Amino acid sequence: MANLRQAQKQMTRRLLLESGLELFTTKGYAATKVDDIATAAGTTRVTFYAYFPSRSDLMKALIDERLNEALQRVRSPEHGSTAQDLVATVAAGTPEAIGGWLRRTADSWPEIRPIIRVGRDAAAVDPELRDLVERWLEEAISDIEDGLTAAGRLAPHQRRFRGVLAMAELDYVAQHWGDADWKVTREQMLEELSASWVRLLT
């Protein structure tokens, strides 16, 4: 019986997260109320508050859980979260490793793009969420810096900034791929992005 209750709680929480993301995407963060999310999830505002103290806490959970899970990021005492495969990829520094990591990451863009877009939308109107996505990007930049440090590649003063440049490229392409007419196929885009990362990080 306890297992059934736990499963029901997990399902309710998942429904609240999914409903929140869908409404934030379609209506916008500012226009979406707690009651809207609860109704869409088939529950009540009282139940909503049993899982999330506020709408901004639900948004934080989307970043901390859904986004990190999609990109295989785990808790890290040094940076908040880390992706060990990104650290290892950068440390290896081969075109094959970098291209493979970017390809796997691109496969997750349909899942992560709405969360990042909604996170930026939310940060613009909710003081609690300011810099939420940017802090998350800073954690990814730290992974690149850690990989370069582990490999002893580049001068120490270059490592973080090269990570900034690499993540800025990746974030821009991820957010606009499919919306812009760049006159390249997906394969060509990945080849160009990989070549740029190789130049920056090796």
N, C-alpha and C positions, 0 to 999 in steps of 0.2 A: 504493500500500500504506500509506503514511504517513497519507493522508487517511482510509482505512478504519479504521486504529487510532485516529485522533483521534475519528472518529465513534463508535466503540465506547466510548471513554472518556467521551465526552459522554453517551452513552446510559446507561452504568453510573452516572454521577454523578446524572443525572436520576432514574433508578430509585431510587437511595438517598434522594434528597430526597423523592420522592413516597411511598415506603414509610415513611420517617420521619414525614412529616406525617400520613399515614393512621393509623399506630400511635399517635402522640402524641395524635391526636384520639380514637381509639376506646379505647385502654388508659390514656391519661394519660402525661405525660412521665416521671414518677417510675417508673412500672411498666414502661416500655419500655427494653429493654437493647440494646446494640450488636448482639448476636447476633440479636435479634428483627428488627432493621432489615435486617441482612445477609441473613437467611433469606428475609424477605419480598421482598427485591430479587433473590433468586435467586443470591446470591453468598456470600462468606465474610467473617468478621470481618477477616481479613488484607486483603482487598480494601477493606472499609470504611475501614480505617485508612490505606490508600493515598490515599484521597480526603479524609477528615476526621480530624484528630487526636483528636477526641472527639465524643461525642453533642452536647455544647453547641456545638461548631463547626458541626455540621449545622444546629442550630437557628438559629445566627447567619446561616448561608447562606440559610435560608428567609426571614429578615427582610431581609437585605441584598440578596438577589437576587430572590426570588419576589415579595415584598411591594412592593419598589421598582419592579420591572418592571410589576406589575399597575397601579400608580399612576403610571407614567411618571416615576419619580424617577431622577435621575442623580447621580453623584458631584459633590460640591461642596466646595471647600476651606474655605469659610466655615462650612458647617453640617453637613457629613457627606454629606447628600444634599439635593437640591432638586427641586421640580417647577416648571419654568418656566411651565407653563400655569396653575398656581395663582397664582404671583406676578403674571402678566399679568392674570388674572381679577380679582384683588383690586385691582390698579392701575386697571383699567378701571372697576370699581365699579358697573356697570349691573346692574339686576335680571336682564336677559337673560343677561349673561355669568356671573353668579353662579349663576343657575338652571341654565344649561347645564352648568357645571362640576360642580355637585352631582348632576345627573342622570347624567352620565358616570361619576362616582365611584360612585354607587349601583349602576350596572350591574356594577361589579366587586366588590360586597359578598360575593356567594357565594364568590368566590375568596380575598378578603383576610380575611374574618371568621375562618375556621379558623386562619389563621396567627397573627393577633393573639391569639386565645383561647389557643392553644397556647403562644405566647410568654409570656403572663402566667402560665400554669400552670407553665412551665419556670422563670421568674424566681422563683417562690415556693419552689422547692426547689434551685435551682442558683445558688450565689453568683456564678459567672461571668456569669450572665444577668440579674442584678438590674438593673432599670431599662432593660432592652433595648427594650421597646415604648415606654416613656415617653421614652427618648432619641429614638426615631424620631418620636414625636408632637411633641417639642420642635423637631425639624427642620421639621415641617410648620407649626408655630406661627411659626417664623422666616420661612418663605415668606410667610405672611400679613403679618407685620411688614414684610418687604421690599417687598411690594406696596403697603402703606399709605404707606411711606416714599417709594417711587417716585412715588406720586400726590400726595404732600404733604398727605395727608388725615389728620385727627385730630391732636391734640397728641402730641409724641414720647412722653410718658409713658403715653399711652393705647394705643399701637399694639400692643405685645406682649400686654398683658392682654386686649385685644379678640380677639387671635388665640387666646389661651388659652380664652376663652369660646366662640368659634366652633368650635374643634377639640373642646372638651369636648362640645358639643352633637352634633357630627357623629359622634364616636366612640361616644357613648352610643346614638344612634339606629341607627348601623350595626351595633353589637353586639347590639342587642335587636330590631331590625326582624324581624318574622316570628315571634318568640317571645312577644311581648306583645300584649295585646288593647287597642290604642289607639283603636279604633273610627274609624280613618281608612283610606282607600284609599292605595295607593302614591302616586298622583298628588297627593292631598291632603297626604300627609306631605311630599312634595318641595316643594309650594307653601309649606307652613308653615315648613319648614326654610330655604328660600330667603328668605322674608320676614324671618325672624329674622337670617340672615346679612346681608341688606341693611341692617337696622336697626343691627346691630353694626359694620359695616364701611364704611358710607357716611355 
